[in-house]
Amino acid sequence: MALRKHARFVQARGARRTTPDIGGEETALSAAQRASARNLQLELSIAADGILDLCRLGWLDADTTQDPGAGGDAVAELTNAALSLRLRRSI
């Protein structure tokens, strides 16, 4: 349910989904690059404003703002939602 809520929020803000005519995965990565893809573990610092944004957008509960695990989970969920929507960076 949270993913659907976020998808509506993203659409309301005018974010664009990628479309097949822009180019498929084959053009972005070679077969060798796709074959060598592995899990990646990150260490991430998030500024206070970023934590507040995660709370305002509903990705992080205000009671867990000091919990690094909850913050990491919120960023991972947000990232997965963006990937599932196939959002591209707008410059």
DSSP file with accessible surface (Angstrom, degrees, kcal/mol):
  #  RESIDUE AA STRUCTURE BP1 BP2  ACC     N-H-->O    O-->H-N    N-H-->O    O-->H-N    TCO  KAPPA ALPHA  PHI   PSI    X-CA   Y-CA   Z-CA
    1    1 A M     >        0   0  174      0, 0.0     4,-2.4     0, 0.0     5,-0.2   0.000 360.0 360.0 360.0 -40.4    0.0    0.0    0.0
    2    2 A A  H  >  +     0   0   63      1,-0.2     4,-2.6     2,-0.2     5,-0.2   0.885 360.0  54.3 -61.8 -36.1    2.8    2.4    0.8
    3    3 A L  H  > S+     0   0   84      2,-0.2     4,-2.7     1,-0.2    -1,-0.2   0.930 108.5  47.8 -65.2 -42.4    4.3    1.8   -2.7
    4    4 A R  H  > S+     0   0  161      2,-0.2     4,-2.2     1,-0.2    -2,-0.2   0.915 111.5  51.0 -63.4 -41.0    1.0    2.7   -4.3
    5    5 A K  H  X S+     0   0  125     -4,-2.4     4,-2.0     1,-0.2    -2,-0.2   0.932 112.5  46.3 -61.1 -43.6    0.7    5.9   -2.2
    6    6 A H  H  X S+     0   0   16     -4,-2.6     4,-3.0     1,-0.2     5,-0.2   0.903 108.5  55.8 -67.1 -38.7    4.2    6.8   -3.2
    7    7 A A  H  X S+     0   0   17     -4,-2.7     4,-2.5     1,-0.2    -1,-0.2   0.917 108.5  47.8 -60.7 -41.0    3.5    6.1   -6.8
    8    8 A R  H  X S+     0   0  150     -4,-2.2     4,-2.4     2,-0.2    -1,-0.2   0.914 111.7  50.8 -65.2 -39.9    0.6    8.5   -6.7
    9    9 A F  H  X S+     0   0   73     -4,-2.0     4,-1.6     2,-0.2    -2,-0.2   0.940 111.2  47.7 -61.7 -45.8    2.8   11.1   -5.0
   10   10 A V  H  <>S+     0   0   14     -4,-3.0     5,-1.9     1,-0.2     4,-0.3   0.927 112.5  48.7 -63.8 -42.9    5.5   10.8   -7.6
   11   11 A Q  H ><5S+     0   0  104     -4,-2.5     3,-1.4     1,-0.2    -1,-0.2   0.901 108.5  54.2 -64.8 -37.9    3.0   11.0  -10.5
   12   12 A A  H 3<5S+     0   0   89     -4,-2.4    -1,-0.2     1,-0.3    -2,-0.2   0.832 104.2  55.4 -65.4 -30.7    1.4   14.1   -8.9
   13   13 A R  T 3<5S-     0   0  184     -4,-1.6    -1,-0.3    -3,-0.2    -2,-0.2   0.495 120.2-110.6 -80.9  -3.6    4.8   15.8   -8.8
   14   14 A G  T < 5 +     0   0   52     -3,-1.4    -3,-0.2    -4,-0.3    -2,-0.1   0.653  58.6 161.1  88.1  14.7    5.2   15.2  -12.5
   15   15 A A      < -     0   0   46     -5,-1.9     2,-0.4     1,-0.1    -1,-0.2  -0.399  32.8-131.9 -66.8 147.8    7.9   12.6  -12.4
   16   16 A R        -     0   0  183     72,-0.2    72,-0.8    -2,-0.1     2,-0.2  -0.846   5.2-137.2-108.1 140.1    8.2   10.7  -15.7
   17   17 A R  B     -A   87   0A 136     -2,-0.4    70,-0.2    70,-0.2     2,-0.2  -0.572  31.3-108.5 -80.8 155.1    8.4    6.9  -16.1
   18   18 A T        -     0   0   17     68,-1.2    -1,-0.1    67,-0.4    69,-0.0  -0.514  34.8-148.4 -77.9 154.2   10.8    5.6  -18.7
   19   19 A T    >>  -     0   0   59     -2,-0.2     3,-2.0     1,-0.1     4,-0.7  -0.900  23.8-111.6-124.4 155.9    9.2    4.2  -21.8
   20   20 A P  G >4 S+     0   0  125      0, 0.0     3,-0.8     0, 0.0    -1,-0.1   0.819 113.3  62.5 -56.3 -31.2   10.4    1.4  -24.0
   21   21 A D  G 34 S+     0   0  139      1,-0.2     3,-0.1     2,-0.1    -3,-0.0   0.672  91.9  66.3 -73.4 -10.8   11.1    3.8  -26.9
   22   22 A I  G <4 S-     0   0   93     -3,-2.0    -1,-0.2     1,-0.2     2,-0.2   0.835 123.0 -74.6 -75.4 -30.8   13.8    5.6  -24.9
   23   23 A G    <<  -     0   0   17     -3,-0.8    -1,-0.2    -4,-0.7    -2,-0.1  -0.406  44.5-110.7 140.4 141.4   15.9    2.5  -24.9
   24   24 A G    >>  -     0   0   29     -2,-0.2     3,-1.1    -3,-0.1     4,-0.9  -0.242  41.3 -91.5 -88.8-179.1   15.9   -0.9  -23.2
   25   25 A E  H 3> S+     0   0  112      1,-0.3     4,-2.2     2,-0.2     3,-0.4   0.814 120.5  68.9 -61.1 -29.2   18.3   -2.4  -20.7
   26   26 A E  H 34 S+     0   0  135      1,-0.2    -1,-0.3     2,-0.2     5,-0.1   0.841  99.6  47.6 -61.6 -32.7   20.4   -3.8  -23.5
   27   27 A T  H <4 S+     0   0  114     -3,-1.1    -1,-0.2     1,-0.2    -2,-0.2   0.773 112.2  49.7 -80.2 -23.8   21.5   -0.3  -24.5
   28   28 A A  H  < S+     0   0   75     -4,-0.9     2,-0.4    -3,-0.4    -2,-0.2   0.861 120.6  23.2 -82.4 -37.2   22.3    0.8  -21.0
   29   29 A L  S  < S-     0   0   80     -4,-2.2    -1,-0.2     4,-0.0     2,-0.1  -0.986  75.2-126.7-133.2 141.3   24.5   -2.2  -20.0
   30   30 A S     >  -     0   0   55     -2,-0.4     4,-2.5     1,-0.1     5,-0.2  -0.334  35.5-105.8 -75.6 166.4   26.4   -4.8  -22.0
   31   31 A A  H  > S+     0   0   67      1,-0.2     4,-2.4     2,-0.2     5,-0.2   0.899 123.0  52.5 -60.1 -38.9   25.8   -8.5  -21.5
   32   32 A A  H  > S+     0   0   71      2,-0.2     4,-1.6     1,-0.2    -1,-0.2   0.903 108.7  49.6 -65.4 -40.1   29.1   -8.7  -19.6
   33   33 A Q  H  4 S+     0   0  103      2,-0.2     4,-0.4     1,-0.2    -2,-0.2   0.916 112.1  47.5 -65.7 -42.4   28.2   -5.8  -17.3
   34   34 A R  H >< S+     0   0   92     -4,-2.5     3,-1.0     1,-0.2    -2,-0.2   0.909 111.2  51.9 -64.7 -38.5   24.8   -7.4  -16.6
   35   35 A A  H 3< S+     0   0   72     -4,-2.4    -1,-0.2     1,-0.2    -2,-0.2   0.818 110.3  48.5 -67.9 -29.0   26.5  -10.8  -15.9
   36   36 A S  T 3< S+     0   0   75     -4,-1.6    -1,-0.2    -5,-0.2    -2,-0.2   0.442  80.6 125.2 -93.6   2.3   29.0   -9.2  -13.5
   37   37 A A    <   +     0   0   69     -3,-1.0     2,-0.3    -4,-0.4    -3,-0.0  -0.369  36.2 174.8 -64.0 134.9   26.3   -7.3  -11.4
   38   38 A R        -     0   0  199     -2,-0.1    -2,-0.1     1,-0.0    -1,-0.0  -0.903  38.4 -79.0-134.7 165.4   26.5   -8.1   -7.7
   39   39 A N        -     0   0  172     -2,-0.3     2,-0.4     1,-0.0    -1,-0.0  -0.339  45.8-148.7 -61.3 150.6   24.9   -7.0   -4.5
   40   40 A L        -     0   0  145     -3,-0.0     2,-0.5     2,-0.0    -1,-0.0  -0.985   6.8-156.0-129.5 129.9   26.3   -3.7   -3.2
   41   41 A Q        -     0   0  188     -2,-0.4     2,-0.3     2,-0.0    -2,-0.0  -0.926  18.8-168.0-107.5 129.9   26.6   -2.7    0.4
   42   42 A L        -     0   0  128     -2,-0.5     2,-0.5     2,-0.0    -2,-0.0  -0.859  23.1-146.5-117.8 151.4   26.8    1.0    1.1
   43   43 A E        -     0   0  193     -2,-0.3     2,-0.4     2,-0.0    -2,-0.0  -0.976  32.8-172.3-109.5 129.1   27.6    3.2    4.1
   44   44 A L        -     0   0  104     -2,-0.5     2,-0.5     2,-0.0    28,-0.0  -0.971  21.8-156.2-133.2 132.8   25.4    6.3    3.8
   45   45 A S        -     0   0  117     -2,-0.4     2,-0.5     0, 0.0    -2,-0.0  -0.931  14.2-164.8-104.0 133.2   25.2    9.6    5.6
   46   46 A I        -     0   0   59     -2,-0.5     5,-0.1     3,-0.0    -2,-0.0  -0.976  16.9-129.4-121.1 125.4   21.9   11.4    5.5
   47   47 A A    >>  -     0   0   72     -2,-0.5     4,-1.9     1,-0.1     3,-0.6  -0.248  30.1-105.3 -66.7 158.9   21.6   15.1    6.4
   48   48 A A  H 3> S+     0   0   74      1,-0.3     4,-2.6     2,-0.2     5,-0.2   0.876 122.0  55.9 -54.6 -40.2   18.9   16.1    8.9
   49   49 A D  H 3> S+     0   0  116      1,-0.2     4,-2.4     2,-0.2    -1,-0.3   0.876 105.7  51.9 -61.6 -36.6   16.9   17.7    6.1
   50   50 A G  H <> S+     0   0   24     -3,-0.6     4,-2.3     2,-0.2    -1,-0.2   0.900 108.7  50.0 -66.2 -40.1   16.9   14.3    4.3
   51   51 A I  H  X S+     0   0   30     -4,-1.9     4,-2.0     2,-0.2    -2,-0.2   0.934 111.4  49.0 -62.9 -43.9   15.7   12.5    7.4
   52   52 A L  H  X S+     0   0   84     -4,-2.6     4,-2.9     1,-0.2    -2,-0.2   0.905 109.9  51.7 -63.1 -39.7   12.9   15.1    7.7
   53   53 A D  H  X S+     0   0   73     -4,-2.4     4,-2.4     2,-0.2     6,-0.2   0.912 107.1  52.9 -62.7 -42.1   12.0   14.6    4.1
   54   54 A L  H  <>S+     0   0   12     -4,-2.3     5,-2.2     1,-0.2     6,-1.3   0.902 112.2  46.0 -60.2 -38.4   11.8   10.9    4.5
   55   55 A C  H ><5S+     0   0   32     -4,-2.0     3,-1.3     4,-0.2    -2,-0.2   0.941 112.0  49.9 -67.9 -47.1    9.4   11.4    7.4
   56   56 A R  H 3<5S+     0   0  171     -4,-2.9    -2,-0.2     1,-0.3    -1,-0.2   0.850 111.4  49.3 -60.9 -34.9    7.3   14.0    5.5
   57   57 A L  T 3<5S-     0   0   63     -4,-2.4    -1,-0.3    -5,-0.2    -2,-0.2   0.505 116.9-113.8 -84.6  -4.3    7.0   11.6    2.6
   58   58 A G  T < 5S+     0   0   49     -3,-1.3    -3,-0.2    -4,-0.3    -2,-0.1   0.582  87.0 112.8  87.6   9.3    6.0    8.7    4.8
   59   59 A W  S   <S+     0   0   24     -5,-2.2     2,-0.4    -6,-0.2    -4,-0.2   0.670  78.1  38.2 -87.1 -18.0    9.1    6.6    4.3
   60   60 A L  S    S-     0   0   12     -6,-1.3     2,-0.3    -7,-0.1    -2,-0.3  -0.999  80.6-126.1-137.7 132.8   10.3    6.9    7.8
   61   61 A D    >   -     0   0   96     -2,-0.4     3,-2.3     1,-0.1     4,-0.1  -0.590  21.4-129.8 -75.6 136.3    8.4    7.0   11.1
   62   62 A A  G >  S+     0   0   66     -2,-0.3     3,-1.0     1,-0.3     4,-0.1   0.787 107.0  61.9 -59.2 -26.1    9.2   10.0   13.2
   63   63 A D  G 3  S+     0   0  148      1,-0.2    -1,-0.3     2,-0.1     3,-0.2   0.601 104.5  48.3 -75.1 -10.7    9.8    7.8   16.2
   64   64 A T  G X  S+     0   0   44     -3,-2.3     3,-1.8     1,-0.1     7,-0.2   0.180  70.4 114.9-115.7  18.6   12.7    6.0   14.4
   65   65 A T  T <  S+     0   0   45     -3,-1.0    -1,-0.1     1,-0.3    -2,-0.1   0.742  80.9  48.4 -64.4 -22.6   14.7    9.0   13.1
   66   66 A Q  T 3  S+     0   0  171     -3,-0.2    -1,-0.3    -4,-0.1     3,-0.1   0.433  89.1  97.2 -95.0   0.1   17.7    8.1   15.3
   67   67 A D    <>  -     0   0   81     -3,-1.8     4,-2.3     1,-0.2     5,-0.2  -0.794  58.4-161.8 -93.6 108.5   17.6    4.4   14.3
   68   68 A P  H  > S+     0   0  112      0, 0.0     4,-2.7     0, 0.0     5,-0.2   0.869  90.9  55.0 -58.3 -35.4   20.2    3.8   11.5
   69   69 A G  H  > S+     0   0   40      1,-0.2     4,-2.5     2,-0.2     5,-0.2   0.921 108.6  47.0 -64.2 -42.0   18.6    0.6   10.5
   70   70 A A  H  > S+     0   0   17      2,-0.2     4,-2.4     1,-0.2    -1,-0.2   0.904 112.6  50.0 -66.7 -40.0   15.2    2.2   10.1
   71   71 A G  H  X S+     0   0    7     -4,-2.3     4,-2.3    -7,-0.2    -2,-0.2   0.923 111.6  48.2 -63.5 -43.5   16.8    5.0    8.0
   72   72 A G  H  X S+     0   0   40     -4,-2.7     4,-2.5     1,-0.2    -2,-0.2   0.910 111.3  50.2 -62.5 -42.1   18.6    2.5    5.8
   73   73 A D  H  X S+     0   0  100     -4,-2.5     4,-2.8     2,-0.2     5,-0.2   0.906 109.3  52.0 -62.2 -41.0   15.4    0.6    5.3
   74   74 A A  H  X S+     0   0    2     -4,-2.4     4,-2.5     2,-0.2    -2,-0.2   0.927 111.0  46.7 -62.4 -43.7   13.6    3.7    4.4
   75   75 A V  H  X S+     0   0   35     -4,-2.3     4,-2.8     2,-0.2    -2,-0.2   0.919 112.9  50.0 -65.4 -41.2   16.2    4.7    1.8
   76   76 A A  H  X S+     0   0   47     -4,-2.5     4,-2.8     2,-0.2    -2,-0.2   0.926 111.8  47.5 -63.3 -43.2   16.2    1.1    0.4
   77   77 A E  H  X S+     0   0  102     -4,-2.8     4,-2.3     2,-0.2    -1,-0.2   0.911 112.8  48.9 -64.4 -41.7   12.4    1.1    0.1
   78   78 A L  H  X S+     0   0   50     -4,-2.5     4,-2.4    -5,-0.2    -2,-0.2   0.930 112.2  48.9 -63.2 -43.5   12.4    4.5   -1.6
   79   79 A T  H  X S+     0   0   68     -4,-2.8     4,-2.6     1,-0.2    -2,-0.2   0.934 111.3  49.1 -61.7 -45.7   15.1    3.3   -4.0
   80   80 A N  H  X S+     0   0  101     -4,-2.8     4,-2.6     1,-0.2    -1,-0.2   0.887 110.2  51.6 -63.3 -37.5   13.1    0.2   -4.8
   81   81 A A  H  X S+     0   0    3     -4,-2.3     4,-1.6     2,-0.2    -1,-0.2   0.925 110.4  48.2 -64.3 -43.3   10.0    2.2   -5.4
   82   82 A A  H  <>S+     0   0   31     -4,-2.4     5,-2.3     1,-0.2     4,-0.3   0.918 113.0  48.4 -63.2 -41.4   11.8    4.5   -7.8
   83   83 A L  H ><5S+     0   0  115     -4,-2.6     3,-1.2     1,-0.2    -2,-0.2   0.904 108.5  53.0 -66.0 -40.4   13.3    1.5   -9.6
   84   84 A S  H 3<5S+     0   0   70     -4,-2.6    -1,-0.2     1,-0.3    -2,-0.2   0.822 110.8  47.5 -65.8 -29.0    9.9   -0.2   -9.9
   85   85 A L  T 3<5S-     0   0   11     -4,-1.6   -67,-0.4    -5,-0.2    -1,-0.3   0.469 109.3-130.2 -84.0  -5.6    8.5    3.0  -11.4
   86   86 A R  T < 5 -     0   0  114     -3,-1.2   -68,-1.2    -4,-0.3    -3,-0.2   0.871  39.6-178.1  56.6  40.8   11.5    3.1  -13.7
   87   87 A L  B   < -A   17   0A  56     -5,-2.3     2,-0.3   -70,-0.2    -1,-0.2  -0.464  12.8-150.4 -70.3 140.6   12.1    6.7  -12.8
   88   88 A R        -     0   0  139    -72,-0.8   -72,-0.2    -2,-0.2     2,-0.2  -0.838  25.7 -99.0-109.4 151.4   15.0    8.4  -14.5
   89   89 A R        -     0   0  215     -2,-0.3     2,-0.5     1,-0.0    -1,-0.0  -0.439  35.1-144.3 -65.7 132.2   17.1   11.2  -13.1
   90   90 A S              0   0   93     -2,-0.2    -1,-0.0    -3,-0.0   -75,-0.0  -0.888 360.0 360.0-102.4 132.1   15.9   14.6  -14.5
   91   91 A I              0   0  191     -2,-0.5     0, 0.0     0, 0.0     0, 0.0  -0.701 360.0 360.0-101.6 360.0   18.7   17.0  -15.1
